[in-house]
Amino acid sequence: MTTADNLVERALTLAQGGADTETAVADLLEEVQDRRVAVVMARRYLEERLADGSDETTTRAIGLLEEVLERLPAA
């Protein structure tokens, strides 16, 4: 399983579990470390999934990953 795959699963779990944003983003940042590409790939996968039909969990997971990207150091 790739880092992006792990991030997708973790972001969905955190989004579905109702974790507060700060806790969820900190958890994801710890998992991803500085691998920006993995976060971009995970977000892209979730966006494609969202195109098949809107769901609140996927939308929130995308938002969490976008927050992670904002907090990562610029490439």
C-alpha positions in Angstrom: 0.0 0.0 0.0 1.4 3.4 -0.9 1.5 6.5 1.3 -1.3 8.0 -0.8 -3.5 4.9 -0.2 -2.8 5.1 3.5 -3.7 8.8 3.5 -7.0 8.2 1.7 -8.0 5.6 4.2 -6.9 7.7 7.2 -8.5 10.9 6.0 -11.8 9.0 5.3 -11.7 7.4 8.8 -11.0 10.7 10.5 -13.7 12.5 8.5 -16.3 9.8 9.2 -15.4 9.6 12.9 -16.0 13.3 13.3 -12.5 14.1 14.6 -12.0 17.9 15.1 -10.0 19.5 12.3 -6.9 20.3 14.3 -6.6 16.8 15.6 -7.3 15.2 12.2 -4.8 17.5 10.4 -2.1 16.8 13.0 -2.6 13.1 12.6 -2.4 13.3 8.9 0.7 15.5 9.0 2.4 13.0 11.3 1.6 10.2 8.8 2.7 12.1 5.7 5.7 13.8 7.1 6.9 15.9 4.2 5.6 13.9 1.3 3.5 16.5 -0.5 3.1 14.4 -3.6 1.4 11.7 -1.6 -1.1 14.2 -0.2 -1.8 15.6 -3.7 -2.3 12.0 -5.0 -4.7 11.2 -2.2 -6.7 14.3 -2.7 -6.9 13.7 -6.4 -8.2 10.2 -5.8 -10.9 11.5 -3.4 -11.9 14.2 -5.9 -12.4 11.5 -8.6 -14.4 9.5 -6.1 -16.5 12.6 -5.3 -17.2 13.1 -9.1 -19.1 9.8 -8.9 -21.5 11.2 -6.3 -21.3 13.7 -3.5 -20.9 12.4 0.0 -20.2 14.3 3.2 -17.3 12.1 4.4 -15.4 12.4 1.1 -15.9 16.1 1.0 -14.6 16.5 4.6 -11.6 14.2 3.9 -10.7 16.4 0.9 -10.9 19.4 3.1 -8.6 17.8 5.7 -6.0 17.0 3.0 -6.2 20.5 1.6 -5.5 21.8 5.1 -2.5 19.4 5.3 -1.2 20.8 2.0 -1.4 24.4 3.4 0.7 23.4 6.4 3.4 21.5 4.6 6.5 23.5 3.6 6.4 24.8 0.1 8.2 22.6 -2.5 
